[in-house]
Amino acid sequence: MRLPPIKVTGCLVPLLLAGLYPGLDRGQPQDPLGLPFAPGETLTYDMSWGVFPAGQIVATLSSVAHGQQDDYQVKATATSRGFVSLLYPVNDQMQSTFAPNPFCSEQIVKRVSEGRRRLDTHIVFDANRKLAILDEHDLARSGAPAKHAENEIPPCVEDVVAAFYDVRRLPLRVGEKFNLSINDGSKTSQVLVDVQARESVATPLGPRQAFRVEPTVFGGLLKRKGRMLIWFSDDEQRLPLRIKAMISVGTLTATLRHATAGPANERSEKARD
């Protein structure tokens, strides 16, 4: 029996990096304690499909010079492993650049290798022209024309990777709901994020108190049906401890195994033996 293709990154990686999530309404309060992350931070996730190990995601935050203030840049890789890699090999790379104040995306570069898919995508968010400018090459189709698209955006939007970091910096309270704006090169999507509960979560780093958050990404940003849940640690780091996507082919889960903080928040945590 042939199993359906498993687009691992199509459901988890782009958002996490997804988490996860778009830019919050600029009317929301800012975290008075400052950012819970700093350049140098590296987050390593183990991915699973049901009971099967599926792969690994690694996201590293750095700073890049840009005018009078440095931008932040996240380099993320997603690779499949084991049984899942035989069914649907994945080797994706993403690089998101965003301004930390105000928190707005500048661009995102995606190099996707999933099964037979081979895509190079570059999206520039031009705040002055209020445009998302997409250029994409289908490397799996020899001679295929490049895709170019320009879509209107608000003055400040976020890509699917930068959004994760934005959510981390905001105060979360059970019962609150946030309206998010996210753009992945086409029409800007509005996503409702529901802070559902504060609960204990067992993780490779040990038990943690965490906020369970549900973003309504399916049926909008993602056209397929499903649900997604994310658990953010209730501490000064606001780490995305677990991301779970429940879709038609099963449940995909990304679990934080190792977190290394940047110099401003010097701390390193690894899975307990």
N, C-alpha and C positions, 0 to 999 in steps of 0.2 A: 504494500500500500504506500502510495506516495503522499507525503504530508504537504500541506499548503506552504508556500513561501513564507518565511518569518522575517518581516522587516523590523529587525530589532531596533535600529536607530530611528526608524520612521515613527516609532511610538515613544521612545524614551530619550534617546541621546539629544536630538535637537532641542528638546524642551528643557532638558536638564542642563543642559549645558547651558529634568527636566528632567528636574526637576523636573529650565522649566518655565519661566514665566515672564510675562510681559511687563511693561512699564506701568506702574501704578499711577492713578490719577494724581496730578501734581498738587491737588488740594489736600492730600493725605498728610498727616503730621510726619515730620522727620525724626529719626532716632537721635535724641539729644546726646547720646554717648558716643556718637561717631560710628564709623563703619566697623562691622565685626570681622572683617577680612582685610588682608594687606598683601601687596606684591610679595611673591615667594610662597604663597599658600598652594598646596597641592592636595587634591582630593582623589582618592582611588576607590572605585566601586567594583564589586563583583556583581555580574548579571546572571540571572537564572531564568529559564523558561520552564515553569512548573517545577519539577524536581531535578531538572537537568541544568548543570552549569552551562551558561551561554556565552560568557565573555567577560571583558573588562573595559571600564571607562576610566580615563585619567584626565583630570582638568587642572591646569596650572595657571595661576594668575601672575602677571608681571605688569610693569609700567613701561610706557613708551613716551618719548618726548613729543609734545604737541603744543606749540605756542607757549603761553605763560603758565599753563598747567599741564601736568602729565596726564595722558589718557591711560586707561587700564586695558589690558589685553589678556584674553583667555585662550589658551591653546588646549584643545581637547582631542583625544583620540579614542576611538571605539573599535575593539577587535573581538571577533568571535573566537570561541574555543571549543574543543571537544566535539561531542555529538552534533551540536548545533552548527559548528563550523563545517561539518561534512554536508549538511543539508543546505546551508545558506551562509557561505563565507562573507564576513564583514570586515572591512578595514577602512574606516572613515577618519578624516581629519577635519577639524573645524578651528577657525581662528576668528574670534570676535573682538572688536575694538570699540570701546565706549568711553564717554566722558563721565567721571564720577560726580561732577557738580556743575550744572544739573545732570542728572543721570540719563543720558541719551546715547543711543547707538550711533556710531560713525560708519561702520561697515562690518560685514561678515563674509568670510571666505570658507567654502565647503568643498571638500574633495571626497566624493562618495564612491565607495566600491562595495556594492552589496549584491551578491549573486552575480548576475550578468550585467547589472547596472553600473555604469561608469560615468559620473557627472562631475564637472568642475563648475562651481557656481560662485559668482562674486556679486554681492549686493552692497551698494553704497547708499547711505541715507543722507541726502542733501537737505539739510535743515533750511538753508536760505531759499532754495527753490521749492521746498516742501514736496520732494519726490523721493521715492525708493527706486533706484536704478539697478535693474537686474541684467546680468550677462551670464549666459549659461551655455556650456558646450557638452554635447552628448558624445563621450569618447567611445561608447560601445557601438555607435553607428558611423561607420567610415563615410566621410563626405557629407554628413548631416549638417545643415546650416546652424549657425549659432543662434541662440534665442536672446532677443533683447526686448526688455519691457520697462516702461516707466509708469509708476502709479503714484497718485497723490497720497501724501501722508500728513499727519499733524506736525507741528514744529518740533516735537520731541517724541520719538518712538524708540522701542527696544527690539532687538532681535531675540531669538529663542534661547540663546546662551546667556546674554547679558541679563535677561530678565530674572534668572535664578538669583543672581547676586543682588538685584534690586529688592526682591522679596525678603532676602535675609536681613537687610538693613532696616526694615520697618518693624514697628511694634505690632505684635500679633495678639489679638484678644478673642477668646472663644465667643462665637456668636456674630462676629463682625464679617462683613462681606465687602470685597474690593472689586471695583471695575478696573480691568487691565486693558492696555492697548499693545498689540504686538504685530510686527510686520515681518513676513518671510519672503518679501520680494513681489508680492501681489497686493491684493486689497488688505488694508489694515483690519485685523480681527479684534473684536471686543470679547474679553474673557472674564467671566465672573469667578472670583476666588472666594470660597467659603471656608472660614476657620471653624471647623466643626467641633473639635474637642482637644483637651490636654490630657495625655495619657502616658503611661509607662511603656517604653519600647525596648525590647531586648535586641542588642546589636553586638557585632563583633568587638566593639569598643567597650562593651559593658552596658548595663541598663541605664536608660536615659529618660527623663521627662521630655515630652515633645508635643508640639502642636500638630494635630492632623488637619491637613488642608486639602480641599478638593477644588481643582480648577476645571472649569467646564470647557476643556479643549476639544473634546470629541463632538462631532456634528457642526463644528465651526472652523476653527483653525485646522483640525484634522477632520476629514470628511467621513471617516468610518465611524461606526458605533463603538462605544466603550466607556470606561470610567478610569480616572486617574486619581490616585491619592499620594500625597507627599507628607512626610513627617520631618518637621524642622525642630532641632533641639531647643529647649527652653533654657538657654544660657547665653553667655556673652558672645559665643561664636555663631549661634544660630545655624548650625550645620544641617544640610539636607541629609538626614540619616538614612532614609529609605524612600524609594519612588516605586510605585506599583501601578502598572497599567493592565486593566482587565479588558481583553479584546476577544474577538471571535475564535482565534486560534489558541487561546489560553491566557495565562497570567505571566507577564514579564515583570521582573523585579530587579531593581538596582539597589544594592546594600553597601553603605559606606564601610570600607574595611580599614582605611588608613587616612589620616588627616594630618598634614604638616602645615603649621601656621607660618605666616610671613614674619619678618623681623619685628613688626609693630605689635604682633600678638604671639610672641615666640612660644610655641608649644607644639609638641608632636604626640600623636596618639596612634597606636597600632592595635590590630585585633589581638584580643587576649587568647593565650593558648588554652 
